[in-house]
């Protein structure tokens, strides 16, 4: 069952936002840099505000808005802390969201892939036989298991591993 927790990342956390989406977590990114507007968006959309800005965090808490202050810069540590703090379930690759718009992905049919003019022919010829191709229901971005897929899987395995390397990652 997918998580029902929804997040809003501040402008300093775009990378974390994208990774939460890859993990299948509903995560929005504001189109504004104004703290008050970001806090208002979190309130109106009932999202937990993730921020590195201590002042914004304190303002949100003072307004009784759910917020979490991100400490540090290491992606692995930040994501592990979020997974633990909010008891998140990693849904990759089954419920991965669009990294661009947070939309829901759906598997394309073989017929759709063959007729698609955006997917390169070499991808159609190689991936349609062995792997799935997905399309975002909102923005129509296409996704397939390219060379980066192995890196994503390795990173997720690292996230799932309780052992932390000597450098904190």
C-alpha positions in Angstrom: 0.0 0.0 0.0 1.5 3.4 -1.0 2.3 6.0 1.7 -0.3 8.6 2.3 2.2 11.1 3.6 2.7 14.0 1.2 5.7 16.4 1.2 6.6 19.8 -0.1 10.3 20.5 -0.4 11.7 24.0 -0.2 13.9 25.4 -3.0 17.1 24.1 -1.5 15.9 20.5 -1.7 15.2 19.8 -5.4 17.5 16.8 -5.4 15.7 15.3 -2.4 12.4 16.1 -4.0 13.4 14.1 -7.2 14.6 11.2 -5.2 11.5 11.0 -3.1 9.5 10.9 -6.3 11.7 8.1 -7.6 11.0 6.2 -4.4 7.2 6.7 -5.1 6.6 9.4 -2.5 4.1 12.2 -3.4 6.4 15.2 -3.2 5.8 18.7 -4.6 8.3 21.4 -5.4 7.1 25.1 -5.1 7.3 27.5 -8.0 8.1 30.3 -5.6 11.1 31.2 -3.4 9.0 33.2 -0.9 8.9 31.5 2.5 5.4 32.7 3.4 4.1 31.4 0.1 5.8 28.0 0.5 4.3 27.7 4.0 0.9 28.6 2.7 1.2 26.0 0.0 2.1 23.4 2.6 -1.0 24.4 4.6 -3.4 24.5 1.7 -2.2 21.1 0.3 -1.9 19.4 3.7 1.8 18.6 3.0 4.7 18.2 5.4 7.1 20.9 4.7 10.7 19.7 4.2 13.2 22.6 4.6 16.8 23.3 5.4 15.8 26.9 6.3 15.6 27.0 10.1 13.6 30.3 10.0 11.1 28.9 7.6 10.8 25.8 9.7 10.1 27.8 12.9 7.5 30.0 11.0 5.7 26.9 9.8 5.7 25.3 13.3 4.5 28.6 14.8 1.6 28.4 12.3 0.8 24.8 13.3 2.0 23.5 10.0 3.7 20.1 9.8 7.4 20.7 9.0 10.7 18.8 9.2 14.1 20.5 9.4 16.7 18.9 7.2 20.2 18.9 8.6 23.3 18.1 6.6 23.9 17.8 3.0 24.5 14.1 2.4 21.6 12.8 0.2 21.8 9.2 1.5 21.7 10.3 5.2 18.8 12.8 4.5 16.7 10.2 2.7 17.5 7.5 5.3 16.4 10.0 8.0 13.2 10.8 6.2 12.4 7.1 5.6 12.9 6.4 9.3 11.2 9.5 10.7 8.1 9.1 8.6 8.1 5.3 8.3 8.1 5.6 4.5 7.8 2.6 2.2 10.0 2.6 -0.9 7.8 1.9 -3.9 10.5 1.8 -6.6 9.9 0.8 -9.3 6.2 -0.1 -8.9 4.9 3.3 -7.9 7.6 5.7 -9.1 6.4 9.2 -9.8 7.5 11.6 -12.5 10.7 13.3 -11.5 9.6 16.4 -13.4 6.0 17.0 -12.2 5.2 14.4 -9.5 2.6 12.8 -11.8 1.7 9.2 -11.7 3.4 6.9 -14.1 1.7 4.2 -16.1 3.1 1.4 -18.2 2.7 1.9 -21.9 1.2 -0.8 -24.0 3.3 -2.4 -26.8 1.1 -0.7 -29.3 1.5 2.7 -27.7 5.2 2.3 -27.7 5.4 1.3 -31.4 3.3 4.3 -32.4 5.1 6.8 -30.1 7.1 9.4 -32.0 9.1 10.6 -29.0 10.7 7.3 -28.0 13.8 6.7 -30.0 13.7 3.7 -32.3 16.7 2.0 -30.7 14.8 2.2 -27.3 11.7 0.7 -28.9 13.6 -2.1 -30.5 15.6 -3.0 -27.4 13.4 -2.1 -24.5 10.0 -3.2 -25.7 11.1 -6.8 -25.8 12.8 -6.9 -22.4 11.7 -4.0 -20.2 8.8 -1.7 -19.5 8.3 1.8 -20.8 6.3 4.2 -18.7 4.6 7.6 -19.4 3.6 10.3 -16.9 -0.2 10.7 -16.8 0.3 14.5 -16.2 3.1 15.7 -18.4 3.6 12.7 -20.8 7.4 12.4 -20.1 8.6 8.9 -21.0 10.7 6.6 -18.8 12.5 3.4 -19.5 15.3 1.3 -18.0 18.3 3.1 -19.5 21.9 2.9 -18.4 21.1 5.0 -15.3 18.7 2.3 -14.0 21.5 0.3 -12.4 22.8 3.4 -10.6 19.3 4.1 -9.3 18.9 0.5 -8.1 22.4 0.6 -6.4 21.5 3.8 -4.6 18.2 2.4 -3.4 20.0 -0.7 -2.2 22.4 1.6 -0.3 19.5 3.4 1.2 17.9 0.1 2.4 21.2 -1.0 3.9 21.4 -0.2 7.6 25.2 -0.1 7.6 26.6 3.4 7.1 30.1 3.8 5.5 32.8 5.5 7.4 32.2 8.8 5.5 28.6 8.9 6.6 27.1 7.8 3.3 
